[in-house]
Amino acid sequence: MPSILPLGDPAPSDGLLPAQAVDGAAGRAFGLYVHIPFCAVRCGYCDFNTYTATELGGGASQDAYATTAVSEVDFAATVLRDSGLPDRPLSTVFFGGGTPTLLPAEDLARILTAAVGHWGLEPGAEVTTEANPDSVTPASLQVLADAGFTRVSFGMQSAVPHVLKVLDRTHTPSRVPQVVQWARDAGLAVSLDLIYGTPGESLEDWRFSLETALSYQPDHISAYALIVEDGTKLAAQIRRGEVPGIDDDDHADKYELADQLIGAAGLSWYEVSNWSRTPEQACRHNLAYWRGDDWWGIGPGAHSHVGGVRWWNVKHPTAYAGRLAQGLSPAAGRETLDAETRDVERVMLEARLVSGLATSTLGEHGRHAVAGLIADGLVEPPAAFHGTLVLTLKGRLLADAVVRRILPD
């Protein structure tokens, strides 16, 4: 969750949603995102809205955070009801951060229990928490599983110590197989998150990380190219020449290797940076984002979307806690998306999925662009004839360029 909030219109203090948000809601899935903004150490590459424990106090402290988050859960339930939204059980819940598992497992369970008390869970709902390998124990994972969590996503990032050091990760590689086994013992599905393109990481380093991660037989793997954001410690290190910069060709080589090795291990891509062992083990929460479903985001800086209305909470945890304590919406701003904007976002997101983008939904410019995309090897040749645009490996490497060609100038 990036730390810089977008511009937008003022959000009403009561949080009530316009009639647009209600239209068609009964046919849309509803999910919950819970942002836990705490980290033990601020990683040098990260610009997410996170804080170390020593930076905060009052209602924003780790000890008080679960109570504050539950108060927003209660507020959300009231807003949705008073805005005329139909009752819908949660299809997915995702705890992200930050490091959610820096909070006691009982606190995460309390937030989930409050949410389920208001909305319930669909049968077979997916409930995920992110975790660092050094922030869980067998006991804490069992508490989460007993509370209804079904999945844990570990921030492995790399299996190479010098790469982890550049990324400021605090765990050792030997910790990862332990936590994977503990999660499995608790009955939780396991995803591993990897990062490629770290300064100083060789292609063989990346191969070793991939092969190591796959040896743990995860249900799901996410592999993201490192993006160096302005204002981060890593950006300053690169600017000063302390570590080498980012190389796009290196990123491409490493993505191709990831796709080759992950595919050979029996996982299939379903989104540009994500692979799952079966379609059922794809991250359904992220798919909900990419498909434009409804979700409420709990926590400072968290974003929400309901029926084309998008809003985002105030960034700082102290301000967030203060607004909720006064019975006010924690939203800092919001926007109501028009039809053109929703179409653009749909193309941007659905084009990244293996399920593809229906060419029948494209405008004249986009339909004319498809033939050129096929000729350039960016989409699968049969795609246009089956009415769906699906990216090739080359197309996935150039996904943003593909989207630019589809959309009108």
Disulfide bonds with the S-S distance in Angstrom:
none
